[in-house]
Amino acid sequence: MKNSVFKYVLLAVLIMVCGLSPLSTSSVSAAAPSVGSIPASSIPAPSGKGVMTFKVMNATNGAYPDNRVYWGILGINPETKQWSYLTSTGQLQPISAALNDAPGHLTKNGVNYANIYSTISQAEWVSLPKMDSGRMFICVGSPCYIKTFNDGFAGPDINNPTDPNLDVYFDFVEFTVDNTGYHGNTTRVDGFGFPLQHRLVNRAGNYDRTVGELESETRASIFSKYRSEVPAAFKGLADVQAPYRIVAPIHGSFKAGGANANYFGSYGGGYNTQEILLCNGRLQESPGICSAINRHVYENQANWNNVSAYYQAAPANYYAKFWHDHSIGRLAYGFAYDDYNQQAAYLEVGDPKGLIVRVGW
């Protein structure tokens, strides 16, 4: 009897001190695991034609169980030169138009899509073979809806008002695995779906690096901080496709015809705002110039490689600045040439052992 009374008193104290309601005590979950919590020595060796192994880590704090965190990898098989997808057993299978109607296919709004996905619950570690132009799509709550063809695929298009992925939470990692190792990055060039961390470990034991958003950031905190930290012209990018993503400027009011279509004005040598944000057109082959304009250091070439001078005045790509401010080592891919002066969230090593992609929420 005394023990029972003590338990209720202790619970009452916890409720008062921690600000919990009695109904919330049963829903408290353990802290999400850190991407660094996995010892490098525990990463398993690949099988078959695998060069390395990878793991998608569920750090959604109970928002989504392992069987609702999906990953799908598409890329070019260097042996066959065919676009292929990776199975949960580490096998590359060629894609085709017929795959959209194959047994187990996905359907949305009466349209069939290829089911190229696996979930975290299906495999803890997966062998990753050599692959060119790889893209790892990560979708939570629902798989993404991607049309496959004999010579490629149609991924999510957030500019298309009828795209089936507009109401899907997704993000992705870009990578290549070739004779010189693993080369990959997280990216915010098109938008932000949820926090990602991207950790790469090598076999020799002298390379273990992580890039991506800070683990202390939740999805909700990022949305809130974005709206409060960026200048007025950029705030609406968090609302255009909310709650699913924060879009890059070119997908919002900075596109041609938008309210901020002439944001950069005459700054930067006469290039238009869309060329500057996309680093295309006349800036296609000019990474130094394009990055300097986005970072507002164009007028002083001595500052093109001076990180402390970046984003100190308008006009500047404050969307990109935000991701640098909230990322590990201040490294982020906020626009196409954000890798100029090694500012991108990019990892590569010649003898890769393991890759861990942490999905936050």
VOVOTI-231617 format. One record per residue (C-alpha): x, y, z; residue number from 1. Coordinates in nm, 4 decimals, decimal comma. Example, Ala and Ser with C-alpha at 12.3 -4.5 7.8 and 13.67 -1.06 7.14 Angstrom:
REM VOVOTI-231617
<pt X="1,2300" Y="-0,4500" Z="0,7800" n="1"/>
<pt X="1,3670" Y="-0,1060" Z="0,7140" n="2"/>
END
This chain:
REM VOVOTI-231617
<pt X="0,0000" Y="0,0000" Z="0,0000" n="1"/>
<pt X="0,2797" Y="0,2392" Z="0,0942" n="2"/>
<pt X="0,4574" Y="0,1605" Z="-0,2344" n="3"/>
<pt X="0,1418" Y="0,2380" Z="-0,4326" n="4"/>
<pt X="0,0966" Y="0,5708" Z="-0,2551" n="5"/>
<pt X="0,4630" Y="0,6530" Z="-0,3159" n="6"/>
<pt X="0,4242" Y="0,5801" Z="-0,6882" n="7"/>
<pt X="0,1264" Y="0,8129" Z="-0,7210" n="8"/>
<pt X="0,3018" Y="1,0884" Z="-0,5245" n="9"/>
<pt X="0,6122" Y="1,0513" Z="-0,7422" n="10"/>
<pt X="0,4001" Y="1,0659" Z="-1,0572" n="11"/>
<pt X="0,2267" Y="1,3804" Z="-0,9326" n="12"/>
<pt X="0,5630" Y="1,5446" Z="-0,8624" n="13"/>
<pt X="0,6875" Y="1,4558" Z="-1,2104" n="14"/>
<pt X="0,3731" Y="1,6005" Z="-1,3649" n="15"/>
<pt X="0,4148" Y="1,9288" Z="-1,1770" n="16"/>
<pt X="0,7897" Y="1,9600" Z="-1,2363" n="17"/>
<pt X="0,7957" Y="1,8518" Z="-1,6000" n="18"/>
<pt X="0,4713" Y="2,0146" Z="-1,7027" n="19"/>
<pt X="0,3218" Y="1,6854" Z="-1,8199" n="20"/>
<pt X="-0,0469" Y="1,6127" Z="-1,8241" n="21"/>
<pt X="-0,1530" Y="1,2760" Z="-1,6821" n="22"/>
<pt X="-0,2607" Y="1,1653" Z="-2,0298" n="23"/>
<pt X="0,0782" Y="1,2451" Z="-2,1787" n="24"/>
<pt X="0,2828" Y="1,0221" Z="-1,9497" n="25"/>
<pt X="0,2121" Y="0,7117" Z="-2,1540" n="26"/>
<pt X="0,3204" Y="0,8764" Z="-2,4801" n="27"/>
<pt X="0,6651" Y="0,9956" Z="-2,3725" n="28"/>
<pt X="0,9232" Y="0,8385" Z="-2,6048" n="29"/>
<pt X="1,2965" Y="0,7935" Z="-2,5769" n="30"/>
<pt X="1,5230" Y="1,0466" Z="-2,7435" n="31"/>
<pt X="1,5944" Y="0,9793" Z="-3,1098" n="32"/>
<pt X="1,9249" Y="0,7982" Z="-3,1669" n="33"/>
<pt X="2,2237" Y="0,9989" Z="-3,2848" n="34"/>
<pt X="2,3781" Y="0,9245" Z="-3,6216" n="35"/>
<pt X="2,7076" Y="0,8898" Z="-3,4360" n="36"/>
<pt X="2,5751" Y="0,6307" Z="-3,1912" n="37"/>
<pt X="2,6655" Y="0,3412" Z="-3,4213" n="38"/>
<pt X="3,0270" Y="0,2275" Z="-3,3694" n="39"/>
<pt X="3,2170" Y="0,2220" Z="-3,6971" n="40"/>
<pt X="3,3453" Y="-0,1229" Z="-3,6029" n="41"/>
<pt X="2,9889" Y="-0,2601" Z="-3,6026" n="42"/>
<pt X="2,9168" Y="-0,1686" Z="-3,9652" n="43"/>
<pt X="2,8837" Y="-0,5000" Z="-4,1514" n="44"/>
<pt X="3,0742" Y="-0,5906" Z="-4,4660" n="45"/>
<pt X="2,8817" Y="-0,5833" Z="-4,7940" n="46"/>
<pt X="2,7707" Y="-0,8933" Z="-4,9777" n="47"/>
<pt X="2,7605" Y="-0,9814" Z="-5,3460" n="48"/>
<pt X="2,8713" Y="-0,6906" Z="-5,5638" n="49"/>
<pt X="2,8415" Y="-0,4447" Z="-5,2787" n="50"/>
<pt X="3,1210" Y="-0,1926" Z="-5,2285" n="51"/>
<pt X="2,9889" Y="-0,0765" Z="-4,8911" n="52"/>
<pt X="2,6775" Y="-0,1019" Z="-4,6755" n="53"/>
<pt X="2,4240" Y="0,1621" Z="-4,5798" n="54"/>
<pt X="2,1580" Y="0,2097" Z="-4,3175" n="55"/>
<pt X="1,8595" Y="0,4435" Z="-4,2973" n="56"/>
<pt X="1,8107" Y="0,5386" Z="-3,9316" n="57"/>
<pt X="1,4682" Y="0,6251" Z="-3,7938" n="58"/>
<pt X="1,5020" Y="0,9314" Z="-3,5705" n="59"/>
<pt X="1,1433" Y="1,0540" Z="-3,6082" n="60"/>
<pt X="1,0826" Y="1,0267" Z="-3,2322" n="61"/>
<pt X="0,7923" Y="0,7893" Z="-3,2798" n="62"/>
<pt X="0,6169" Y="1,0021" Z="-3,5412" n="63"/>
<pt X="0,6627" Y="0,7199" Z="-3,7927" n="64"/>
<pt X="0,7389" Y="0,3520" Z="-3,7221" n="65"/>
<pt X="1,0108" Y="0,1727" Z="-3,9181" n="66"/>
<pt X="0,7580" Y="0,0216" Z="-4,1582" n="67"/>
<pt X="0,6450" Y="0,3699" Z="-4,2634" n="68"/>
<pt X="0,9887" Y="0,5124" Z="-4,3382" n="69"/>
<pt X="1,0523" Y="0,4251" Z="-4,7022" n="70"/>
<pt X="1,3658" Y="0,4459" Z="-4,9111" n="71"/>
<pt X="1,4086" Y="0,3943" Z="-5,2831" n="72"/>
<pt X="1,7381" Y="0,4145" Z="-5,4713" n="73"/>
<pt X="1,7609" Y="0,4794" Z="-5,8440" n="74"/>
<pt X="2,0775" Y="0,5103" Z="-6,0495" n="75"/>
<pt X="2,2724" Y="0,3823" Z="-6,3465" n="76"/>
<pt X="2,4246" Y="0,0360" Z="-6,3252" n="77"/>
<pt X="2,7807" Y="0,0918" Z="-6,4574" n="78"/>
<pt X="2,8004" Y="-0,2670" Z="-6,5830" n="79"/>
<pt X="2,4877" Y="-0,2567" Z="-6,7993" n="80"/>
<pt X="2,4516" Y="0,1230" Z="-6,8408" n="81"/>
<pt X="2,0835" Y="0,0761" Z="-6,7536" n="82"/>
<pt X="1,8810" Y="0,2803" Z="-6,5083" n="83"/>
<pt X="1,8114" Y="0,0497" Z="-6,2159" n="84"/>
<pt X="1,6720" Y="0,0404" Z="-5,8644" n="85"/>
<pt X="1,8242" Y="-0,1220" Z="-5,5572" n="86"/>
<pt X="1,6411" Y="-0,3969" Z="-5,3701" n="87"/>
<pt X="1,6572" Y="-0,4471" Z="-4,9938" n="88"/>
<pt X="1,8940" Y="-0,7389" Z="-5,0614" n="89"/>
<pt X="2,1424" Y="-0,5118" Z="-5,2393" n="90"/>
<pt X="2,0637" Y="-0,6169" Z="-5,5960" n="91"/>
<pt X="2,0356" Y="-0,3753" Z="-5,8884" n="92"/>
<pt X="1,7256" Y="-0,4412" Z="-6,0972" n="93"/>
<pt X="1,6658" Y="-0,2617" Z="-6,4290" n="94"/>
<pt X="1,3697" Y="-0,0269" Z="-6,4461" n="95"/>
<pt X="1,1254" Y="-0,0024" Z="-6,7340" n="96"/>
<pt X="0,7871" Y="0,1363" Z="-6,8277" n="97"/>
<pt X="0,6408" Y="-0,2070" Z="-6,7546" n="98"/>
<pt X="0,7509" Y="-0,1783" Z="-6,3904" n="99"/>
<pt X="0,4708" Y="0,0727" Z="-6,3289" n="100"/>
<pt X="0,2137" Y="-0,2036" Z="-6,3796" n="101"/>
<pt X="0,4097" Y="-0,4945" Z="-6,2333" n="102"/>
<pt X="0,2681" Y="-0,6968" Z="-5,9412" n="103"/>
<pt X="0,2852" Y="-0,4936" Z="-5,6207" n="104"/>
<pt X="0,2841" Y="-0,1603" Z="-5,8048" n="105"/>
<pt X="0,1635" Y="0,1565" Z="-5,6353" n="106"/>
<pt X="-0,1517" Y="0,3425" Z="-5,7361" n="107"/>
<pt X="-0,2591" Y="0,6980" Z="-5,6641" n="108"/>
<pt X="-0,5516" Y="0,8848" Z="-5,8160" n="109"/>
<pt X="-0,6048" Y="0,5975" Z="-6,0568" n="110"/>
<pt X="-0,2485" Y="0,6087" Z="-6,1926" n="111"/>
<pt X="0,0023" Y="0,3253" Z="-6,1456" n="112"/>
<pt X="0,3615" Y="0,3796" Z="-6,0329" n="113"/>
<pt X="0,6614" Y="0,1519" Z="-5,9884" n="114"/>
<pt X="0,7123" Y="0,0142" Z="-5,6392" n="115"/>
<pt X="1,0882" Y="0,0516" Z="-5,5983" n="116"/>
<pt X="1,0751" Y="0,0989" Z="-5,2215" n="117"/>
<pt X="1,1910" Y="-0,0791" Z="-4,9121" n="118"/>
<pt X="1,1299" Y="0,0172" Z="-4,5505" n="119"/>
<pt X="1,3651" Y="0,0361" Z="-4,2551" n="120"/>
<pt X="1,1864" Y="-0,2626" Z="-4,1021" n="121"/>
<pt X="1,2777" Y="-0,4824" Z="-4,3992" n="122"/>
<pt X="1,6560" Y="-0,4609" Z="-4,3647" n="123"/>
<pt X="1,8856" Y="-0,3077" Z="-4,1043" n="124"/>
<pt X="2,1856" Y="-0,2813" Z="-4,3392" n="125"/>
<pt X="2,1888" Y="-0,3040" Z="-4,7187" n="126"/>
<pt X="2,4804" Y="-0,3631" Z="-4,9556" n="127"/>
<pt X="2,5418" Y="-0,0774" Z="-5,1970" n="128"/>
<pt X="2,7137" Y="-0,1652" Z="-5,5275" n="129"/>
<pt X="2,8740" Y="0,0726" Z="-5,7740" n="130"/>
<pt X="2,6174" Y="0,3127" Z="-5,9146" n="131"/>
<pt X="2,6315" Y="0,6315" Z="-6,1200" n="132"/>
<pt X="2,3988" Y="0,9301" Z="-6,0725" n="133"/>
<pt X="2,2370" Y="0,7670" Z="-5,7712" n="134"/>
<pt X="1,9497" Y="0,9212" Z="-5,5835" n="135"/>
<pt X="1,8134" Y="0,7888" Z="-5,2551" n="136"/>
<pt X="1,4545" Y="0,9021" Z="-5,2086" n="137"/>
<pt X="1,3374" Y="0,8919" Z="-4,8475" n="138"/>
<pt X="0,9639" Y="0,9220" Z="-4,7872" n="139"/>
<pt X="0,7780" Y="0,9033" Z="-4,4551" n="140"/>
<pt X="0,4178" Y="0,8034" Z="-4,4012" n="141"/>
<pt X="0,3800" Y="0,7073" Z="-4,7655" n="142"/>
<pt X="0,6137" Y="0,6015" Z="-5,0447" n="143"/>
<pt X="0,6843" Y="0,8495" Z="-5,3217" n="144"/>
<pt X="0,5136" Y="0,8059" Z="-5,6574" n="145"/>
<pt X="0,7691" Y="0,7837" Z="-5,9367" n="146"/>
<pt X="0,7096" Y="0,6816" Z="-6,2968" n="147"/>
<pt X="0,9829" Y="0,4621" Z="-6,4411" n="148"/>
<pt X="1,0710" Y="0,4321" Z="-6,8092" n="149"/>
<pt X="1,3069" Y="0,2194" Z="-7,0132" n="150"/>
<pt X="1,5611" Y="0,5015" Z="-7,0158" n="151"/>
<pt X="1,5048" Y="0,6841" Z="-6,6869" n="152"/>
<pt X="1,2388" Y="0,8009" Z="-6,4451" n="153"/>
<pt X="1,0183" Y="1,0979" Z="-6,3594" n="154"/>
<pt X="1,0874" Y="1,1974" Z="-6,0008" n="155"/>
<pt X="0,8827" Y="1,4312" Z="-5,7817" n="156"/>
<pt X="0,8212" Y="1,7687" Z="-5,9481" n="157"/>
<pt X="0,7171" Y="2,0291" Z="-5,6932" n="158"/>
<pt X="0,6526" Y="2,2793" Z="-5,9744" n="159"/>
<pt X="0,3758" Y="2,0599" Z="-6,1146" n="160"/>
<pt X="0,0431" Y="2,1378" Z="-5,9425" n="161"/>
<pt X="-0,0828" Y="1,7858" Z="-6,0187" n="162"/>
<pt X="0,2295" Y="1,5980" Z="-5,9087" n="163"/>
<pt X="0,1278" Y="1,3021" Z="-5,6877" n="164"/>
<pt X="0,4066" Y="1,3791" Z="-5,4410" n="165"/>
<pt X="0,2923" Y="1,7270" Z="-5,3409" n="166"/>
<pt X="0,1206" Y="1,5813" Z="-5,0337" n="167"/>
<pt X="0,4016" Y="1,3372" Z="-4,9523" n="168"/>
<pt X="0,6805" Y="1,4108" Z="-4,7048" n="169"/>
<pt X="1,0029" Y="1,3303" Z="-4,8883" n="170"/>
<pt X="1,3681" Y="1,4231" Z="-4,9159" n="171"/>
<pt X="1,6686" Y="1,2737" Z="-5,0901" n="172"/>
<pt X="2,0438" Y="1,2158" Z="-5,1012" n="173"/>
<pt X="2,2509" Y="1,2349" Z="-5,4211" n="174"/>
<pt X="2,5498" Y="1,0054" Z="-5,4682" n="175"/>
<pt X="2,7793" Y="0,8058" Z="-5,6940" n="176"/>
<pt X="2,9778" Y="0,4947" Z="-5,6036" n="177"/>
<pt X="3,2562" Y="0,4265" Z="-5,8523" n="178"/>
<pt X="3,6166" Y="0,3091" Z="-5,8797" n="179"/>
<pt X="3,7318" Y="0,6109" Z="-5,6795" n="180"/>
<pt X="3,4921" Y="0,5554" Z="-5,3891" n="181"/>
<pt X="3,1736" Y="0,7128" Z="-5,2554" n="182"/>
<pt X="3,0764" Y="1,0697" Z="-5,3412" n="183"/>
<pt X="2,7498" Y="1,2093" Z="-5,2058" n="184"/>
<pt X="2,5580" Y="1,4896" Z="-5,0444" n="185"/>
<pt X="2,2357" Y="1,6031" Z="-4,8879" n="186"/>
<pt X="2,0793" Y="1,8951" Z="-5,0727" n="187"/>
<pt X="1,8533" Y="2,1930" Z="-5,0150" n="188"/>
<pt X="1,8778" Y="2,3145" Z="-5,3753" n="189"/>
<pt X="1,5073" Y="2,2444" Z="-5,4338" n="190"/>
<pt X="1,3704" Y="2,2431" Z="-5,0829" n="191"/>
<pt X="1,3573" Y="2,0941" Z="-4,7333" n="192"/>
<pt X="1,1369" Y="1,8018" Z="-4,6373" n="193"/>
<pt X="1,2754" Y="1,6975" Z="-4,2987" n="194"/>
<pt X="1,6112" Y="1,7017" Z="-4,1168" n="195"/>
<pt X="1,8714" Y="1,4650" Z="-4,2587" n="196"/>
<pt X="2,2175" Y="1,3678" Z="-4,1405" n="197"/>
<pt X="2,4557" Y="1,1901" Z="-4,3770" n="198"/>
<pt X="2,7478" Y="1,0028" Z="-4,2161" n="199"/>
<pt X="3,0260" Y="0,8337" Z="-4,4135" n="200"/>
<pt X="3,2851" Y="0,5955" Z="-4,2651" n="201"/>
<pt X="3,5830" Y="0,4368" Z="-4,4396" n="202"/>
<pt X="3,7488" Y="0,0975" Z="-4,4055" n="203"/>
<pt X="4,0894" Y="0,2298" Z="-4,2975" n="204"/>
<pt X="3,9346" Y="0,3918" Z="-3,9919" n="205"/>
<pt X="4,0662" Y="0,7422" Z="-4,0575" n="206"/>
<pt X="3,7527" Y="0,8968" Z="-4,2090" n="207"/>
<pt X="3,4264" Y="0,9399" Z="-4,0205" n="208"/>
<pt X="3,2349" Y="1,2537" Z="-4,1134" n="209"/>
<pt X="2,8760" Y="1,3716" Z="-4,0909" n="210"/>
<pt X="2,6951" Y="1,6527" Z="-4,2708" n="211"/>
<pt X="2,3347" Y="1,7698" Z="-4,2714" n="212"/>
<pt X="2,1104" Y="1,9609" Z="-4,0354" n="213"/>
<pt X="2,2076" Y="1,9851" Z="-3,6698" n="214"/>
<pt X="2,0629" Y="1,6923" Z="-3,4750" n="215"/>
<pt X="1,9299" Y="1,9361" Z="-3,2154" n="216"/>
<pt X="1,6923" Y="2,0767" Z="-3,4771" n="217"/>
<pt X="1,3462" Y="1,9275" Z="-3,5130" n="218"/>
<pt X="1,1330" Y="1,9715" Z="-3,8194" n="219"/>
<pt X="0,9001" Y="2,2044" Z="-3,6292" n="220"/>
<pt X="1,1878" Y="2,4143" Z="-3,4955" n="221"/>
<pt X="1,3347" Y="2,4516" Z="-3,8436" n="222"/>
<pt X="1,0048" Y="2,5760" Z="-3,9857" n="223"/>
<pt X="0,9662" Y="2,8186" Z="-3,6947" n="224"/>
<pt X="1,3231" Y="2,9477" Z="-3,7088" n="225"/>
<pt X="1,3107" Y="2,9820" Z="-4,0853" n="226"/>
<pt X="1,0053" Y="3,2059" Z="-4,0668" n="227"/>
<pt X="1,1604" Y="3,4197" Z="-3,7942" n="228"/>
<pt X="1,5180" Y="3,4465" Z="-3,9246" n="229"/>
<pt X="1,4966" Y="3,5150" Z="-4,2979" n="230"/>
<pt X="1,4045" Y="3,8557" Z="-4,4461" n="231"/>
<pt X="1,0439" Y="3,9233" Z="-4,5461" n="232"/>
<pt X="1,0912" Y="3,8341" Z="-4,9136" n="233"/>
<pt X="1,1959" Y="3,4796" Z="-4,8186" n="234"/>
<pt X="0,9467" Y="3,4010" Z="-4,5404" n="235"/>
<pt X="0,6684" Y="3,2845" Z="-4,7705" n="236"/>
<pt X="0,8813" Y="2,9960" Z="-4,8975" n="237"/>
<pt X="0,7845" Y="2,8126" Z="-4,5782" n="238"/>
<pt X="0,4152" Y="2,8463" Z="-4,6656" n="239"/>
<pt X="0,3969" Y="2,7739" Z="-5,0395" n="240"/>
<pt X="0,3753" Y="2,3971" Z="-4,9880" n="241"/>
<pt X="0,3337" Y="2,3766" Z="-4,6105" n="242"/>
<pt X="0,3227" Y="2,1555" Z="-4,4159" n="243"/>
<pt X="0,5138" Y="1,9283" Z="-4,6523" n="244"/>
<pt X="0,8237" Y="2,1353" Z="-4,7299" n="245"/>
<pt X="1,0061" Y="2,4663" Z="-4,7413" n="246"/>
<pt X="1,0711" Y="2,5375" Z="-5,1072" n="247"/>
<pt X="1,3754" Y="2,7027" Z="-5,2634" n="248"/>
<pt X="1,3267" Y="3,0613" Z="-5,3892" n="249"/>
<pt X="1,2982" Y="2,9588" Z="-5,7539" n="250"/>
<pt X="0,9962" Y="2,7434" Z="-5,6660" n="251"/>
<pt X="0,8254" Y="3,0333" Z="-5,4912" n="252"/>
<pt X="0,7862" Y="3,4061" Z="-5,5457" n="253"/>
<pt X="1,1333" Y="3,4434" Z="-5,7031" n="254"/>
<pt X="1,0396" Y="3,2606" Z="-6,0222" n="255"/>
<pt X="0,9617" Y="3,4531" Z="-6,3396" n="256"/>
<pt X="0,6434" Y="3,6518" Z="-6,2911" n="257"/>
<pt X="0,6555" Y="3,6222" Z="-5,9122" n="258"/>
<pt X="0,6508" Y="3,9060" Z="-5,6609" n="259"/>
<pt X="1,0282" Y="3,8765" Z="-5,6118" n="260"/>
<pt X="1,1174" Y="3,7888" Z="-5,9714" n="261"/>
<pt X="1,3555" Y="4,0872" Z="-5,9872" n="262"/>
<pt X="1,4927" Y="4,0499" Z="-5,6349" n="263"/>
<pt X="1,8605" Y="4,0823" Z="-5,7288" n="264"/>
<pt X="1,7874" Y="4,3855" Z="-5,9475" n="265"/>
<pt X="2,1035" Y="4,5267" Z="-6,1016" n="266"/>
<pt X="2,3322" Y="4,3586" Z="-5,8483" n="267"/>
<pt X="2,5717" Y="4,1091" Z="-5,9998" n="268"/>
<pt X="2,6538" Y="4,2313" Z="-6,3467" n="269"/>
<pt X="2,3166" Y="4,2218" Z="-6,5166" n="270"/>
<pt X="2,2225" Y="3,8570" Z="-6,4687" n="271"/>
<pt X="1,8556" Y="3,8063" Z="-6,3934" n="272"/>
<pt X="1,7295" Y="3,6675" Z="-6,0630" n="273"/>
<pt X="1,6355" Y="3,3298" Z="-6,2086" n="274"/>
<pt X="1,9817" Y="3,2786" Z="-6,3623" n="275"/>
<pt X="2,1397" Y="3,3703" Z="-6,0288" n="276"/>
<pt X="1,9268" Y="3,1341" Z="-5,8210" n="277"/>
<pt X="1,9548" Y="2,8445" Z="-6,0663" n="278"/>
<pt X="2,3119" Y="2,9162" Z="-6,1791" n="279"/>
<pt X="2,1985" Y="2,8441" Z="-6,5326" n="280"/>
<pt X="2,1727" Y="3,0356" Z="-6,8589" n="281"/>
<pt X="2,4675" Y="3,2736" Z="-6,8834" n="282"/>
<pt X="2,5930" Y="3,1482" Z="-6,5446" n="283"/>
<pt X="2,5877" Y="2,7795" Z="-6,6346" n="284"/>
<pt X="2,9670" Y="2,7589" Z="-6,6579" n="285"/>
<pt X="3,0505" Y="3,0252" Z="-6,3986" n="286"/>
<pt X="3,0415" Y="2,8739" Z="-6,0488" n="287"/>
<pt X="3,2593" Y="3,1477" Z="-5,8990" n="288"/>
<pt X="3,0460" Y="3,4333" Z="-6,0284" n="289"/>
<pt X="2,7144" Y="3,2657" Z="-5,9494" n="290"/>
<pt X="2,8122" Y="3,1739" Z="-5,5946" n="291"/>
<pt X="2,9570" Y="3,5211" Z="-5,5345" n="292"/>
<pt X="2,6301" Y="3,6876" Z="-5,6352" n="293"/>
<pt X="2,4198" Y="3,4527" Z="-5,4214" n="294"/>
<pt X="2,6501" Y="3,5252" Z="-5,1255" n="295"/>
<pt X="2,6679" Y="3,9018" Z="-5,1953" n="296"/>
<pt X="3,0452" Y="3,9179" Z="-5,2388" n="297"/>
<pt X="3,0449" Y="3,9681" Z="-5,6158" n="298"/>
<pt X="3,1800" Y="4,3229" Z="-5,6066" n="299"/>
<pt X="3,4978" Y="4,2203" Z="-5,4207" n="300"/>
<pt X="3,6696" Y="3,9154" Z="-5,5687" n="301"/>
<pt X="3,9032" Y="3,9018" Z="-5,2693" n="302"/>
<pt X="3,6004" Y="3,7876" Z="-5,0665" n="303"/>
<pt X="3,4859" Y="3,5125" Z="-5,3002" n="304"/>
<pt X="3,6706" Y="3,2623" Z="-5,0779" n="305"/>
<pt X="3,6162" Y="3,4508" Z="-4,7516" n="306"/>
<pt X="3,3359" Y="3,2674" Z="-4,5718" n="307"/>
<pt X="3,3044" Y="3,5356" Z="-4,3029" n="308"/>
<pt X="3,2064" Y="3,7884" Z="-4,5703" n="309"/>
<pt X="2,9173" Y="3,5841" Z="-4,7080" n="310"/>
<pt X="2,5548" Y="3,7013" Z="-4,6770" n="311"/>
<pt X="2,6445" Y="4,0224" Z="-4,4953" n="312"/>
<pt X="2,4197" Y="4,2471" Z="-4,7049" n="313"/>
<pt X="2,1202" Y="4,2336" Z="-4,9357" n="314"/>
<pt X="2,0457" Y="4,1255" Z="-5,1973" n="315"/>
<pt X="2,1608" Y="3,7753" Z="-5,1107" n="316"/>
<pt X="2,0227" Y="3,4240" Z="-5,1115" n="317"/>
<pt X="1,9053" Y="3,4204" Z="-4,7501" n="318"/>
<pt X="1,7334" Y="3,0868" Z="-4,8090" n="319"/>
<pt X="2,0789" Y="2,9329" Z="-4,8621" n="320"/>
<pt X="2,2227" Y="3,1245" Z="-4,5668" n="321"/>
<pt X="1,9615" Y="2,9728" Z="-4,3378" n="322"/>
<pt X="2,0717" Y="2,6174" Z="-4,4161" n="323"/>
<pt X="2,4355" Y="2,7035" Z="-4,3503" n="324"/>
<pt X="2,3360" Y="2,8556" Z="-4,0164" n="325"/>
<pt X="2,1552" Y="2,5375" Z="-3,9108" n="326"/>
<pt X="2,3834" Y="2,2675" Z="-4,0475" n="327"/>
<pt X="2,6778" Y="2,0703" Z="-3,9136" n="328"/>
<pt X="2,9988" Y="2,2610" Z="-3,9797" n="329"/>
<pt X="2,7850" Y="2,5268" Z="-4,1520" n="330"/>
<pt X="2,8012" Y="2,3159" Z="-4,4694" n="331"/>
<pt X="2,4922" Y="2,3016" Z="-4,6902" n="332"/>
<pt X="2,3852" Y="2,2810" Z="-5,0534" n="333"/>
<pt X="2,1594" Y="2,5864" Z="-5,0660" n="334"/>
<pt X="2,1947" Y="2,6529" Z="-5,4401" n="335"/>
<pt X="2,3470" Y="2,4772" Z="-5,7399" n="336"/>
<pt X="2,7048" Y="2,6057" Z="-5,7024" n="337"/>
<pt X="2,7139" Y="2,6140" Z="-5,3243" n="338"/>
<pt X="3,0058" Y="2,3725" Z="-5,3466" n="339"/>
<pt X="3,2257" Y="2,6615" Z="-5,4625" n="340"/>
<pt X="3,4870" Y="2,7167" Z="-5,1905" n="341"/>
<pt X="3,3892" Y="2,3814" Z="-5,0340" n="342"/>
<pt X="3,0728" Y="2,5065" Z="-4,8633" n="343"/>
<pt X="2,8442" Y="2,2177" Z="-4,9631" n="344"/>
<pt X="2,7305" Y="1,9249" Z="-4,7479" n="345"/>
<pt X="2,9422" Y="1,6884" Z="-4,9536" n="346"/>
<pt X="3,1286" Y="1,3742" Z="-4,8469" n="347"/>
<pt X="3,3637" Y="1,1470" Z="-5,0369" n="348"/>
<pt X="3,6219" Y="0,8826" Z="-4,9568" n="349"/>
<pt X="3,8109" Y="0,6279" Z="-5,1644" n="350"/>
<pt X="3,7567" Y="0,3234" Z="-4,9414" n="351"/>
<pt X="3,3983" Y="0,3526" Z="-4,8142" n="352"/>
<pt X="3,2806" Y="0,1108" Z="-4,5480" n="353"/>
<pt X="2,9427" Y="0,2410" Z="-4,4417" n="354"/>
<pt X="2,6853" Y="0,5133" Z="-4,4933" n="355"/>
<pt X="2,4238" Y="0,6089" Z="-4,2361" n="356"/>
<pt X="2,1382" Y="0,8411" Z="-4,3292" n="357"/>
<pt X="1,9468" Y="0,9637" Z="-4,0252" n="358"/>
<pt X="1,5867" Y="1,0715" Z="-4,0813" n="359"/>
<pt X="1,4842" Y="1,3323" Z="-3,8275" n="360"/>
<pt X="1,1489" Y="1,4836" Z="-3,7427" n="361"/>
END
